[in-house]
Amino acid sequence: MINPPNPEEYSPFAAGYVGRVTNSNVIELLEQQMVSSYDLFSNLTDEQAVYAYAPGKWTVKQALGHMIDTERTFGYRAMVFSRNAIELPGFDQDVYVNNTDFNNQGIHDLAAEFKATRQSNIYMIRGFSQEQLLRTGIASSHLFSVRAFVYMLAGHELHHLHIFKERYNIYRSHNF
């Protein structure tokens, strides 16, 4: 069981992600999300996945690519901080998305990549001791605990699933 982090264990910006997690078992939530998101994205066609709800907004593929990048980044930060305190640089999501051509990748490959990345993070998280979960480090000039990143992984996905439901009309019939 991983208790929710205290507000001093993450940045004010991250509070939006952490606060979305209401499930008392965050690892169970991460596992459920892995399956449901894989099912959601792998049932799309490549044509559906290049949809953007407005000019200048990310396509479904770009948003999923961003979710993969964030999954890797938060997982890496959790791993590094679990080993010992350190300072890591920021993560500019737009630089990452703008320098990868997610739209030319297959949606089924992206869905599988997200699932594999999440599965890897779940194995890592299960291996953390209670002491490691409380360790901290600096990322993007803010203090974070390992357990904050665990909650942020789940909350970040919930954030994007909400956007898909509200703004991407191809998701209106899908149950989140």
N, C-alpha and C positions, 0 to 999 in steps of 0.2 A: 504494500500500500504506500502510495506517495501522497503525502499531505500537500494541500495547496500552498504555494509560496506566500510569504508575507509581502506587503507592498514595497518594503525596502529592498526586496530581492530582485527587482526588475525596474526598468525605466517607466516613466509615466505613459509613454507611447505603447509599451507592451501591455499595459493594464487592459486595453481593449481586447487583446487576445486571451490573456489569463482569465478575465472576467466572463468570457463566453463559456468556459468549461464548468458545467454544473454537475457532471457525472462524478460520483464519489470515487470511481476507479478509473483513473486517467489512462492506464495501460489498456484496460478493456475498451475504452473509448477509441484509443489509437488503433486498436485491432479492428473494431467495427468500421471506423472511417476508412481504413485500408481496403476492406472488402467492398463497402458501398461506393466509394469513389472509383475504385477500379471498375466495378460493374457499370457505373454511370458513364464514365469516359470511354470504356471499351465498347459500349453499345452505340456510339456515335459513328457517323461516317466522316471521312476527311472533309467532305463538303460542309457538313454541319459544324465541324470543329474550326473552320476558318471564319465563322460568324463573329462579328463584333457588334455590340448593341448601339454604338454611336461612332462617328468618325473620330479617329485618334485614340480610341479605346482598344485594349488588348482583345485579340481573338481568343476563342476558347483554348486553342493550342498554346498561345502565348501565356495565358493565365495559368494553364496547367504546367507549362515550363517554369513559370515563376514559382509555382507551388513546389516543384521539384527542387529548384535552386534554394528556396527557403528551407525546405526539409533538410537538405544537405548542410546548409549554413548553420541552422539551429542545432542540428545533430553534432556537427563538428565542434561547435562552441561548447555544447554539453560535455562532449568527450574531453576536450582540452581542459576545461575547468574542473572536471572530475579528477584529473590527474594532479592539478595544482593551480594556484592562482596565476593569472597571466593577463596581459592586455592584448586584445585583438582589434583589428581595424573595423570600420563600419562596412555596411553592405548596402550598396545603392541598387535597388531592384531594377530601375530603369536602365542603368548601364548594362546589367546582366541580360535583361530581355532584349535590349537593342543590339547586343553583340552576339546573338544566337538566332539562327533562323528556324525557330520552332514551327513556323507555318509550312516548311518543307519536310517536316518529319511526320511520320504516320501517327495518327491519334492512338492507334492500338499499341504502338511502341512506346509512346509517351505514357499511356495508362499503365503499361507493364513496368516502365521505369519508375513511376511514382510508387507503385506497389512494392517493388523490390527495395527501393530506398527506404520506405516506411518500415518494411519488414526488418531490414538491417538495423534501423534505429531502435525498434522494439527489442531486438535481441540485446543491443548495447544497454538500453535503459534497464532491462530486467537484471543485468549484471551489476548495476550500481549498488553500492552499500548505502545505508542511511547516512553515513558520514560523507560519502561522495556526493550525495544529492544536495547536501547543505553547503558544499564548497562553492566559492564564488570566484569571479574574475571580472575583468572590465572588457566590454564590447561596445563599440560605438560611443565611447566616453561615458558609459553607465555601468554600474555594478549589476551583475546578474548572478543568480545561483543556478546550479545545475537543474534543480527541480523546476525553476522558473522556465527554463527552456523546454522541459518536458511538457509543461502546461501550454507554453506558447506554440509548440508543434500542433497540438490538438486545436487550440483556439484560432490559429492562423488558417487552418483548413476550414473550420466552422465559419470564419469570416468570409472566405471565398465562396463557400457553398451558398451562403446567404446572398452574396452578390449574383451568383449564377441563377438562383431562384428568382430574385427580384428583377434582374435586368436582362438576362439572356432568355428570350422567349422560348427557346427550344427546351428549357428546363421546367417550364410552368407545370407540366403534368407529372414531373418526377417527385417522388416522396423523399424528402430529406429527413 
